[in-house]
Amino acid sequence: MSYLFTSESVSEGHPDKVADQISDALIDHFLAFDVDSKVACETLVTTGQVVLAGEVKSHTYLDVQKIARDTINKIGYTKGEYMFDGNSCGVFSAIHEQSEDINRGVDRGNKEEQGAGDQGMMFGYATSETENYMPLALDLSHRLLKELAELRREHKDITYLRPDSKAQITIEYSDDNVPQRIDSIVLSTQHDEFADENTMLEKIRADVKAILIPRVVSTLPEAIQKLFNDSITYHINPTGKFVIGGPHGDTGLTGRKIVVDTYGGKGAHGGGAFSGKDPSKVDRSAAYATRHIAKNLVAAGVAEEVLVQVSYAIGVVEPMGIFINTYGTCPFNMTDGEIAEKVSQIFDMRPYAIEERLKLRAPIYSETAAYGHMGRSNETVTKTFTQPNGDSVTLDVELFTWEKLDYVDRVKSSFGL
């Protein structure tokens, strides 16, 4: 019997995502000037106010207020009528030095013996149902909101959009787990005041269906395009007016959208957030490493769907163990335990090895803080960072290295594929 599965995404203007982006902008600036920085930064945003807190060990000094304001302006909160804008909001910093009790378990004389920054378990997931090996409902939710943000910035076809928005998609699957159709689309977007509230909802709903949806569909593979049809149920701004939004409408905190950041509820989640953490925190680095493993396993043909778990003890170099679940989709006679054993031989999961393999000690994190950390495009970009004294550094950095399929040949060789 068929079943329904739902995932959601939130835009860069959602208050929790504003907080994530500020925290990751701080990470990037610390790493740009001191690659050995140890950082755990939390951000709170509310009406007219930003609060920064956390622990840092670094040799560089930053103007954290300017970084926060620049990030807020880039998102699009630039008007006083939003009750939260980058030029006028207050920014309070309570960032202090990292605890030596934590740092002693991480830093070692030999970097290869670097211990995990905390205990915990991390999960990576991949599925063959999309070209980027991501769950379809989440991938489409991200795409809707990224395109909505493009329309907002173009300020041409739709001129009333504000930064805060959310999307949710429900997919109908056959009993053999193949997407059959899109059952429903929920989308709520913040907007300017309308002169006539009676036509407000009618206008927004018409624009979403006639402008946003076709633009998204046109970018999709033909097989996915066919899932869009006239029987989709739409809930567009279902509560009605949505003028008050962003940090004025709802307080935002770093790390409150961890399911949006990963797999939309598919697979599993270990509970640790990513944004605001340097790569010595395995909550972040090992989650990227397990995604890298899962994606390469699926691409190599080991299974159509894979969940990878790794776990650590604080200050301990080697992981506690690696777990694999192929959901019965492995096409050859090998147990998940046997697959896990081979995976542990192919991929070095010591924290320092992960940092080196995925090039994680680089300022690559601002791009991860909205529209998902997984399923993104691997590319090299040039970034420039400036310190308060005017010194600047320009770097070429490789983004989303954990999305590379650079281990497929090794996996195939190991599994005899």
Secondary structure by P-SEA (a helix, b strand, c coil): ccbbbbbbccccccaaaaaaaaaaaaaaaaaaccccccbbbbbbbcccbbbbbbbbbcccccaaaaaaaaaaaaacccccccccccccbbbbbcbbbccaaaaaaccccccccccccccbbbbbbccccccccccaaaaaaaaaaaaaaaaaaaccccccccccbbbbbbbbbccccccccccbbbbbbbbcccccccaaaaaaaaaaaccaaaaaaaaccaaaaaacccccccccccccccccccccccccccccccccccccccccccccccccccccccccaaaaaaaaaaaaaaaaccccbbbbbbbbccccccccbbbbbccccccccccaaaaaaaaaaaccccaaaaaaaaccccccccccccccccccccccbbbbbbccccccccccccccccccccaaaaaaaaacc
